[in-house]
Each structure stands twice: as C-alpha cells, then as structure tokens.
Amino acid sequence: MPNASTMSIRQADSLFNIGQYAAAMPTFKQQVWQQRQASPELFLKMAYAQQQRGYYPAALLYLSMAYARQPRVRTWRQLATVAAQHRLVGYPLTWQQEVRVQAQRYYYPGLQVLLGAAVVAAIWLLWRRGQRGAWVAYAAYIGLLGAYLHLLRPKPAGLVARSGAVLMAGPSAGAPWLSTAALGDRLLVLGRQDIWYRVKWQQGEAYVRQADLLVVE
C-alpha cells in the first residue's frame, strides 16, 4: 500500500497535469527541501511550474539543479531560453557549450572506466614485471588521466541571488568596482576567499559576496 508521501506526490502530479501549479508546488518543495528526495524529472517539473507562474529566478534555480544532477543538452537549452528572455549572462547557446554539456554528462562514468583501466594495467605490469617501455607508456596514460581530471572536471556555477549584486576586482569592499550582476546571472565559481567567491567574469575574474550568489553543484 502506498505511504502518505507517495500519495501526496501523486496528488501533486495530478494537480500539475491539469495546470494547478500553485497547488502542486508546496508538495514538490517539501519533497525537495524537507525529505531530500528529488530527481531531475521533479526539478524540471518545478522549473516549468515556476516559469508558468512568472517566477523566472525560481525556474532558473530548479533547471540548474536538474542540470547539475543530470547534465543534458535539452536542459541546458531550456536554461538558455529562459535566460535569453530576461537578458541574463552566463548561458551560452553554442555548439562548444553543447560539447561541454556532453563531456560533463559522461565525465564520471568515463572517470570510473579510466581509473579501473589504470588499476588493472598497474597490476598486470607488476605481475608480468613489465619492461621500461611499458612503464613509460603507463606513465603517459596516467598523465592523460590527470589532464582528463583537470580539464574536464565539472566546475561549480552560481546564480546571482540579488538584483544589482556588486562585482569587485578583489575580495574586499574597498576593491575597485567592476560591474553589477542581474538577478539570475550565471557565474562560474573559481574559488572562495573569506566571504567572497572568485568567479569568472567576461574575459577575467571578479569577486562577489557569498550572500549574493547561490552555488549549484
């Protein structure tokens, strides 16, 4: 027999299917924020519901959470479409970005295969007492594995959570002012220092207060 949580989700799905988005959202939110049980499909539903209600920042948040959980080109295109409607930055809709999305999608499965192959190769070389040339080839493989980890590793991104968030040249309120970001702008996070995030901005770097950026990983 289905439990109360399952029944409430089914009821929320029924409300969603007939366009009663405001009535469905409380149950969806409870599933995500209280019960910590959410799938990419649920995030996409929540994003669609919020978009239909005119809450584009919330739609971007849930699309970003769906994308972080399961990178897909279709989800990225939805993000870029919503962002373009509100003239937001950080959502390129290019073939290069779609290649990055595919790379992120297969990053962890690929990493498992590469690490497994490295372990098997090391055991085989030790067992067979591999010659120097074989060890050189193995070292080259490990180097390629390191490049894979460094270059293709998914980077966290943050959504600007406050309209007019200030971007500074350094991690200080006294640093030179660079620009302001709009609510929903997407910034790649490069690091963290005290109460500041170091982010990619245009062709360089900038700093934004942690309180002004919601990081989605």
C-alpha positions as CSV (number, residue, x, y, z in Angstrom):
1,M,0.0,0.0,0.0
2,P,1.5,3.4,-0.9
3,N,2.5,5.6,2.0
4,A,1.3,9.1,2.7
5,S,4.3,10.7,1.0
6,T,3.7,8.7,-2.2
7,M,0.0,9.6,-2.2
8,S,0.8,13.3,-1.7
9,I,3.2,13.2,-4.6
10,R,0.7,11.5,-6.8
11,Q,-1.9,14.2,-5.9
12,A,0.6,16.9,-6.7
13,D,1.4,15.3,-10.0
14,S,-2.3,15.3,-10.8
15,L,-2.6,19.0,-10.0
16,F,0.5,19.7,-12.1
17,N,-1.0,17.8,-15.1
18,I,-4.2,19.9,-15.0
19,G,-2.2,23.2,-14.7
20,Q,-2.8,23.8,-11.0
21,Y,0.9,24.7,-10.4
22,A,0.4,26.9,-7.3
23,A,-1.4,24.0,-5.6
24,A,1.2,21.4,-6.6
25,M,4.3,23.4,-5.6
26,P,4.1,23.1,-1.8
27,T,4.3,19.3,-2.1
28,F,7.1,19.4,-4.6
29,K,9.0,21.8,-2.4
30,Q,8.5,19.6,0.7
31,Q,9.8,16.6,-1.3
32,V,13.0,18.5,-2.2
33,W,13.8,20.7,0.8
34,Q,12.5,18.6,3.7
35,Q,12.5,15.0,2.6
36,R,15.7,15.5,0.4
37,Q,14.3,13.2,-2.2
38,A,14.3,14.7,-5.7
39,S,15.0,13.5,-9.2
40,P,16.0,15.6,-12.3
41,E,12.4,15.0,-13.6
42,L,10.9,16.6,-10.4
43,F,13.3,19.6,-10.7
44,L,12.1,20.0,-14.3
45,K,8.5,19.9,-13.3
46,M,9.2,22.5,-10.6
47,A,11.0,24.7,-13.1
48,Y,8.2,24.5,-15.6
49,A,5.6,25.3,-12.9
50,Q,7.5,28.3,-11.7
51,Q,8.1,29.6,-15.3
52,Q,4.3,29.3,-15.9
53,R,3.7,31.3,-12.8
54,G,6.1,34.0,-13.9
55,Y,8.8,33.3,-11.3
56,Y,11.8,33.1,-13.6
57,P,14.6,33.2,-10.9
58,A,13.0,30.1,-9.3
59,A,12.6,28.4,-12.7
60,L,16.4,29.0,-13.4
61,L,17.2,27.6,-10.0
62,Y,15.3,24.3,-10.5
63,L,16.6,24.0,-14.1
64,S,20.1,24.4,-12.7
65,M,19.5,21.8,-10.1
66,A,18.2,19.4,-12.7
67,Y,21.2,20.1,-14.9
68,A,23.7,19.6,-12.0
69,R,22.1,16.3,-11.2
70,Q,21.9,15.1,-14.8
71,P,23.7,17.3,-17.4
72,R,21.7,17.2,-20.7
73,V,21.7,19.4,-23.8
74,R,17.9,19.7,-23.7
75,T,18.0,21.0,-20.1
76,W,20.8,23.5,-21.0
77,R,18.7,24.8,-23.9
78,Q,15.8,25.4,-21.6
79,L,18.1,27.3,-19.2
80,A,19.5,29.4,-22.1
81,T,16.0,30.1,-23.4
82,V,14.7,31.4,-20.1
83,A,17.9,33.4,-19.6
84,A,17.7,35.0,-23.1
85,Q,14.1,36.1,-22.4
86,H,15.4,38.1,-19.4
87,R,18.8,39.2,-21.0
88,L,20.9,37.3,-18.5
89,V,24.6,36.4,-18.9
90,G,26.4,33.1,-18.4
91,Y,24.1,30.8,-20.5
92,P,25.8,30.5,-23.9
93,L,23.9,28.6,-26.6
94,T,26.7,27.5,-28.8
95,W,27.9,24.2,-30.2
96,Q,31.0,24.5,-27.9
97,Q,28.8,24.7,-24.9
98,E,26.8,21.7,-26.0
99,V,30.1,19.7,-26.3
100,R,30.9,20.7,-22.8
101,V,27.5,19.5,-21.6
102,Q,28.1,16.1,-23.2
103,A,31.5,15.9,-21.6
104,Q,30.0,16.7,-18.2
105,R,27.3,14.1,-18.7
106,Y,29.9,11.3,-19.3
107,Y,32.6,12.7,-17.0
108,Y,32.1,10.4,-14.0
109,P,31.3,7.2,-16.0
110,G,34.4,7.9,-18.1
111,L,36.5,8.5,-15.0
112,Q,35.4,5.2,-13.5
113,V,36.5,3.4,-16.7
114,L,39.8,5.2,-16.9
115,L,40.7,4.6,-13.2
116,G,39.7,1.0,-13.5
117,A,41.9,0.6,-16.5
118,A,44.8,2.2,-14.6
119,V,44.5,-0.2,-11.7
120,V,44.3,-3.2,-14.0
121,A,47.3,-2.1,-16.0
122,A,49.3,-1.5,-12.9
123,I,48.6,-4.9,-11.5
124,W,49.4,-6.5,-14.9
125,L,52.7,-4.6,-15.1
126,L,53.7,-5.7,-11.6
127,W,52.7,-9.3,-12.2
128,R,54.4,-9.6,-15.6
129,R,57.4,-7.4,-14.4
130,G,56.8,-5.1,-17.3
131,Q,59.8,-3.6,-19.2
132,R,60.8,0.0,-19.0
133,G,58.9,0.9,-22.2
134,A,55.7,-0.5,-20.8
135,W,56.1,1.6,-17.6
136,V,56.8,4.7,-19.7
137,A,53.6,4.1,-21.6
138,Y,51.8,3.6,-18.3
139,A,53.2,6.9,-17.0
140,A,51.9,8.6,-20.2
141,Y,48.5,7.1,-19.6
142,I,48.5,8.4,-16.0
143,G,49.4,11.9,-17.4
144,L,46.5,11.8,-19.7
145,L,44.3,10.7,-16.9
146,G,45.5,13.7,-14.9
147,A,44.7,16.0,-17.8
148,Y,41.2,14.5,-18.0
149,L,40.7,15.2,-14.3
150,H,41.9,18.8,-14.6
151,L,40.4,19.9,-17.9
152,L,37.0,18.2,-17.9
153,R,36.1,18.2,-14.3
154,P,32.7,20.0,-13.9
155,K,33.1,23.4,-12.4
156,P,30.5,24.7,-9.9
157,A,28.3,27.6,-11.0
158,G,26.4,30.2,-9.0
159,L,23.2,32.0,-9.7
160,V,23.1,35.7,-8.7
161,A,20.5,35.8,-5.9
162,R,20.1,39.5,-5.6
163,S,19.5,42.1,-8.3
164,G,22.3,44.6,-8.5
165,A,24.9,42.3,-6.9
166,V,28.3,44.0,-7.0
167,L,31.3,42.5,-8.7
168,M,34.6,43.7,-7.3
169,A,38.1,43.5,-8.6
170,G,39.3,41.9,-5.3
171,P,37.9,40.2,-2.2
172,S,37.3,43.4,-0.3
173,A,34.6,46.1,-0.1
174,G,37.4,48.6,-0.8
175,A,38.5,46.9,-4.0
176,P,37.7,48.6,-7.4
177,W,34.2,48.2,-8.6
178,L,33.8,46.3,-11.8
179,S,30.1,45.9,-12.6
180,T,26.8,44.8,-11.2
181,A,25.1,41.5,-12.0
182,A,21.4,40.9,-12.6
183,L,19.2,38.5,-10.7
184,G,19.7,35.1,-12.3
185,D,23.0,35.7,-14.0
186,R,25.2,32.6,-14.0
187,L,28.8,32.8,-12.9
188,L,31.4,30.0,-12.9
189,V,32.9,29.7,-9.4
190,L,36.7,29.5,-9.5
191,G,37.4,29.7,-5.7
192,R,36.5,31.1,-2.4
193,Q,38.2,33.6,-0.1
194,D,36.7,34.6,3.2
195,I,33.1,35.9,2.5
196,W,33.8,36.2,-1.2
197,Y,33.5,33.9,-4.3
198,R,36.1,34.3,-7.0
199,V,34.1,34.0,-10.3
200,K,34.8,34.2,-14.0
201,W,33.6,37.5,-15.4
202,Q,33.8,38.3,-19.1
203,Q,37.4,37.6,-20.0
204,G,38.8,37.9,-16.5
205,E,37.9,37.3,-12.9
206,A,35.8,39.1,-10.3
207,Y,34.7,38.7,-6.7
208,V,31.1,38.6,-5.4
209,R,29.8,38.3,-1.9
210,Q,28.7,34.8,-0.8
211,A,25.3,36.1,0.2
212,D,24.7,37.3,-3.3
213,L,25.5,34.0,-5.1
214,L,23.7,30.7,-4.8
215,V,26.1,27.9,-5.8
216,V,24.6,24.9,-7.5
217,E,26.8,21.8,-7.6
